[in-house]
Amino acid sequence: MKFIDTAKIYLFSGKGGAGCASMRREKFIEFGGPNGGDGGRGGDISFKGDASLTSLFDLRLHPHQRAGHGVAGMGDQKTGKAGTDKIIKMPLGTIIIDNDTEEILLEVLDEKVHPVLKGGQGGLGNVHFKSATNRAPRYAQPGEPGKEMCIRLELKLIADVGLVGFPNAGKSTFISSVSNAKPKIADYPFTTLVPNLGVVNVSDYRSFVVADIPGIIEDAHQGTGLGDRFLKHIQRTAVLAFLVDCSEFNEMEPMKSFTVLLNELTQFSADLTKKKRVVLLTKMDAISHDLNIQEIIDKFKATGEEVYPISSVTGKGLKQVTFRLADIVEANRSDPTQIDEE
């Protein structure tokens, strides 16, 4: 399925059914009186999160979402059938915005049903209008009209760990090595064109979700490259993992690479730089012999960064990193404020 993270859809709740104006007509009953039933209510529109969905592609293809109309009432005080409710499923992490007022109506973070647009009430049948002065009313209420709304959907994927790095920094290889995700991997930039999610199983009872977004390049916050479009997908994460290429094929010095990445995140959202982060020095299997890796590690530690040398090809350092990331994620789940205070 094509990855789509924005969509505009139009909602139409159902109109209520009309009340019935009828008189009781039976043998030997000369003056039966009114017996018109009420109309059925119009269908409601609700939203429901679905953990199996990761894209708004289907909603982009079907922008008009309608609930069913209520059925008119009938004689013998029979109430019309209610209109069919419309439950719209969407990925967890979807933000629902009123397209006219820009008000955030809802953030879908669970799989509960969230009512958004009520259907119209059904009209009352003529039995309700009988009185001492009007014993045979011919009037019944029409049903209320349904409601309309135009909304905008914006998806921010829900993940525990976000991978940040330049194109070809080894993010896709990392996520494929530690999780069940199978992204496209090649030796050219921008192999990853859409976010990938993977579940990392650290043990039988410990796991976390990691998100790999397209590589960031300098001036990404100004629209250069692909990364700026997808940075929003790491805003919900508990920890950011900065992947810095240390191989001899990388033209930029590791500390410089990290500084540029951090600056791009700051320009996009200062809140991202407040998150707990670790630095992963990647491609340890392809480093130059004259590269002093310990010197690089000491430079990062001197600035207060938590750093780990790894190789996703040989598996070096991956176990230590995944256990550390799991510890941070679990600490955040038990107390979200704890990460910021570390």
Secondary structure, 3 states (H helix, E strand, C coil): CCCCCEEEEEEECCCCCCCCCCECCECCECCCCECCCCCCCCCCEEEEEECCCCCCHHHHHCCEEECCCCCCCECCCECCCCCCCEEEEEECCEEEEECCCCCEEEEECCCCEEEEECCCCCCCCHHHHCCCCCCCCCCCCCCCCCCEEEEEEEECCCCCEEEEECCCCCHHHHHHHHCCCCCCCCCCCCCCCCCEEEEEECCCCCEEEEEECCCCCCCHHHCCCCHHHHHHHHCCCCEEEEEEECCCCCCCCHHHHHHHHHHHHHHHCHHHHHCEEEEEEECHHHCCCCCCHHHHHHHHHHCCCCEEECCCCCCCCHHHHHHHHHHHHHHHHHCHHHHHHC
